[in-house]
Amino acid sequence: MDNTLYIHIPFCKQKCNYCDFASFAGRDFLIDDYLSALAKEAATTSFKKAQTLYIGGGTPSLLSVGQLEILGKTITANFGEIASFSESTFESNPESLTYEKLTLLKQMGFNRLSIGLQSFNEEELKLLGRVHTVSQFINAYENARKCGFDNINVDLIAGLPHQTLTAFLESLRCLVELRPEHISVYGLQIEEGTKFFEKGIVCDQILMRKMLEQTHFLLKKHGYHHYEISNFSLPSKEAIHNSHYWDNGNYIGLGSSAVSYQNGKRFQNIPVVEEYIRRIKNGETTVIFSEELTGQAKEGETLMLGLRKLDGVELTPAQQQYFGREIEKHIAAGLLIKEDKKVKLSFEGLFLANEVFCSFVEPFEENL
């Protein structure tokens, strides 16, 4: 696979209390100008072929029907029909995912939907700062099925403040009853700049681990394949687009804050929406950061990303040369295991993966 295409829609109805993404609430008046800028950026990119498409945010479903049609025309004009992508995912939130929008998305050619649920508990949704209710999620999910979507991902978060193991598992069981093709379960991370961080909220890491362990066993029992640290799927429903990231493949990013990666070279657009629009209008570059990874840095990132997949990786000679000592250390500690020609995270390593990954992305003075 040569390229995947990601398009960032940075607008939200309300900023969630845990969110540190490049998304903004109360900027709806900028959407039309943003879509115009996005069309100009798409027209000038030198990469016109991609196998998968992902519309992320923010909340892409916040766009009106007319705005979605404009977005669709931009994609078609520059990259071909949406139906021609092997996988085309549209990210959404329940409160803005109307039946009319779902019908349009299906007609446009989208074949995969991702819905941000996060919890089946109303009080937990309020705590997170989500603006939807459980009933709105169920309604959106059922409408998506009626419109013909047969590949749906739903997100859950584990480790919320004051959340009990029983409450989390109840959310998970409710979700399993709906039988989405894909489930993403993330442990809550308190990031600087979020409302949770400002309030001094701290996660119970021990309880969170119990939640994630139980997630592994419960979903496996119900036929889901745990194929990446935070991702589970029914057979043959693994996310193709995201798997490409974990394989350290090339990708194109369009929109504010979007990142592109081509053969070790990484570029990022400016995150401020107004500035992104202004620069596009004036014909100025939107890139504010670029780097080129080579040698040990590139091999380390490739290894770190690949180890996110539970199938593990087959080490290259370069990776063995650069990181052989660290890998053996983690095997001895029980965080990595060797299986045939592959190295992979152990069950223990799944929950301490960052300790492993630091060995491949930290400065490498010892090995220089």
Secondary structure, 3 states (H helix, E strand, C coil): CCEEEEEEECEECCCCCCCCCCCEECCHHHHHHHHHHHHHHHHHCCCCCCCEEEEEECCHHHCCHHHHHHHHHHHHHHHCCHHHCCEEEEEECHHHCCHHHHHHHHHHCCCEEEEEEECCCHHHHHHHCCCCCHHHHHHHHHHHHHCCCCCEEEEEEECCCCCCHHHHHHHHHHHHHHCCCEEEEEECCCCCCCHHHHCCCCCCHHHHHHHHHHHHHHHHHCCCEEEECCEEECCCCCCHHHHHHHCCCEEEEECCCCEEEECCEEEEECCCHHHHHHHHHCCCCCEEEEEECCHHHHHHHHHHHHCCECCCEECCHHHHHHHHHHHHHHHHCCCEEEECCEEEECHHHHHCHHHHHHHHHCCCHHHC
